[in-house]
Amino acid sequence: MALTLGKRKTRLRPIAADGYEKLLAYAAILLLAAVMTALIRGRPHWPQVPTIVWFHLATILVALAFTPIMLLRKRGDRPHRALGTIWVVAMLATALASFGIRTSTGGFGIIHLLSIFTLVQVPIIWWSARAHDLARHRTSVRGMVTGALLIAGVFTFPFGRMLGTWLFA
């Protein structure tokens, strides 16, 4: 991206990750490691896991793996946009799949509110990037990673949920 100043062109520097984004990136790596460890430890129970849960896990693993890459690498270039598109699709697929996963009573839980938030927020993330509204894009990405990835991810471990049972058993 170039900025014209008079007759001289100056290259804009990509926005570097700040301390909070580095924290989010490292937290995503830790959460990814915890999920992978739980999955490995739960291998004997894999046949009992419904297909929709496997799909949900696969899409969230893609988003978790891409998050630190997206937050820590150079931004705004073609690879960033390509990886961002994959991340957006993974987040939307994760949210949509979550509606096929019900609570033990057969209904929706509070966690499904994050799925609705994701279905609203992810298109905003994508559109703000396309429109070059970088401030909104950055704020929206931070909120999504904080809420829908990390906070929701942490809540997959307590309360007798599958990954928590596998990780801590």
VEXGU-288234 format. One record per residue: residue in one letter; z negated, y negated, x of N, C-alpha, C in turn. Coordinates in steps of 0.1 Angstrom, whole numbers, plus 5000, padded with zeros to 4 digits. Layout:
<atoms>
AZYXZYXZYX;...
</atoms>
This chain:
<atoms>
M500050125009500050005000500049885009;A500949785007501049675015500749545007;L500149445013499849325007500649215015;T501349135008502149035014501348905015;L501248855027500548725030501648635036;G502248545029503248465034504448555037;K504848555050505948635054505448765061;R504148775063503548885070503048995060;K503349115063502749225055501549285062;T500549305054499249365059498949485052;R498649595059498349715052496849715047;L496649755035495349755029494649885034;R493449875038492649995042492250075030;P492350205031491750285020490250265019;I489750275007488350265005487650385011;A486750365020486050475026484850515017;A484450635019483250695011482050615016;D481250575006479950505009478850615009;G477650575011476550665012476350744999;Y476550684988476350764975477450864974;E478650834977479750934976479651044986;K479151014998478851115007477751215002;L476651154996475651234990476251324979;L477051264970477751344960478551464966;A479251434976480151534983479251644988;Y478151614995477351715001476551794990;A476251724979475551794968476551894961;A477851854960478851944955478952064963;I478952044977479052164986477852254984;L476652194983475452284980475552354967;L475952284957476052354944477152464944;L478252434951479252534952478752664960;A477952634970477352744978476352824969;A475552754960474652824951475352904941;V476452854935477252924925477853044932;M478453034943479053144950478053254954;T476853214958475853304961475353384949;A475253304938474853374925475953474921;L477153434922478253524918478253654926;I478053634939478053754948476853844944;R475753784942474553864939474653924925;G475453864916475553924902476654014901;R477254064912478454144911478254274902;P477154334902476954454894477154424879;H476954294875476954254861478354194857;W479254184866480554124863481254184851;P481254314849481954374838481454324824;Q480254284823479654234811480054084808;V480554014817480853874815482153854807;P482053774796483253754788484353674796;T485553694792486753634799486653484799;I486153424788486053284787485053224797;V484053294800483053254810483653264824;W484453364826485153374839486153254841;F486853224830487753114831487052984833;H485952964826485052844828484552834843;L484152944848483652954862484752924872;A485952974869487052954879487452814879;T487552744867487952604867486952514873;I485652544871484652464877484552484892;L484852604897484852624911485952544918;V487052534911488152454916487752304917;A487152254907486652114906485552094917;L484652184918483552174928484152174942;A485052264945485652274958486452144962;F487152094952487951974955487151844956;T485951844950485151714949484851664963;P484251744972483951684985485251644993;I486351714991487551684998488051544993;M487951524979488451404973487551284977;L486251304978485351204981485351164996;L485551255005485451235019486751205026;R487851235021489151215028489751085025;K490851055031491550925029491950925014;R492050805008492350794994493550714991;G494150744980495350664976496650714981;D496650814989497950864994498450974985;R499551034988500251134980499251264979;P498751314990497851424988496651394980;H496051274980494951234972495351244957;R496551194954496951194940497251334935;A497851424944498051564940496751634938;L495851624948494551694946493751634934;G493951504932493251444920493851504907;T495151524906495751584894495151724892;I495051804902494451934901493051924896;W492251834902490851814898490751774884;V491551684879491551644865491851754856;V492851834859493251954851492052054851;A491452074862490352164863489152114854;M488851994855487751934847488051944832;L489251914828489651924814489552064809;A490052164817490052304814488652354813;T487752304822486352344822485652304809;A485952174805485352124793485852194781;L487152214780487652284768487152434767;A487052494779486552634779485152644774;S484352534777482952544774482652554759;F483652514751483452524736483652664731;G484152754740484252894737482952974741;I482052894748480852964752479652904744;R479052984736478052934727476652974732;T475652914726474252944730473853084724;S472753124727472253254723472153264708;T472053154701472053154686473453144680;G474453134689475853124684476352984682;G475552884684475952744682476252674695;F476352544693476552464705475252404710;G475152384723473952334729474152194733;I473052134738473151994743474151984754;I474352084762475252084774476652054769;H476952084756478352064751478551914749;L477551834749477751684748478451634761;L478051704772478751674785480251714785;S480551814777481951854776482751744768;I482151694758482751584750482951464759;F481851424767481951314776483051334786;T483251464791484251494801485651474795;L485851524782487151504776487551364773;V486551274772486751134771486951064785;Q486151094794486051034807487151074817;V487551194817488551244826489951174824;P490351154812491651074811491450924815;I490250874814490050734819490150734834;I489550844840489650854855491150854859;W491950934853493350954856494050824853;W493850764842494650644838494250524847;S492950514850492550404859493150414873;A493350534878494050554890495450514889;R496150564879497550534877497750384875;A496850314869496950164867496450084879;H495950154889495450094901494150004898;D493450044888492149984885491150064893;L491050034906490250114916488750104913;A488249984909486849974906486450064894;R487250064884486950154872487050294876;H488150324884488350464888487150514896;R486750434906485650474914484350494906;T484050404898482850414889482950534880;S484050554874484250674865484150804873;V484650814884484550934892483150964896;R482450864901481050874904480250924892;G480450874881479750914869480051054865;M481351094866481751224862481151334872;V481251304885480651394895479151404893;T478451294891477051294890476651374877;G477251344866476851394853477351534850;A478751534849479351664844479451774855;L479451734867479451834878478051874883;L477351774888476151804895474951834885;I474751734876473551754867473851884858;A475051884853475352004844475252134853;G475752124865475752244874474352284877;V473452194879472052234882471352304870;F471852254858471252314846471852454843;T472752504851473252644849472252744855;F471252694862470352794869469052814863;P468352724856467052754850467252814836;F466152844830466052884816466653014813;G466753104823467253244821468753244819;R469453144823470953144822471553244832;M472753284830473353384838473253364853;L473753244858473853224872472453214878;G471553154871470153144876469553284877;T469753364867469253504868469853574880;W471153564882471753634893471253574906;L471053444907470753384920469253414924;F468353414914466953424917466353564914;A467253654910466753794907466453864920;
</atoms>
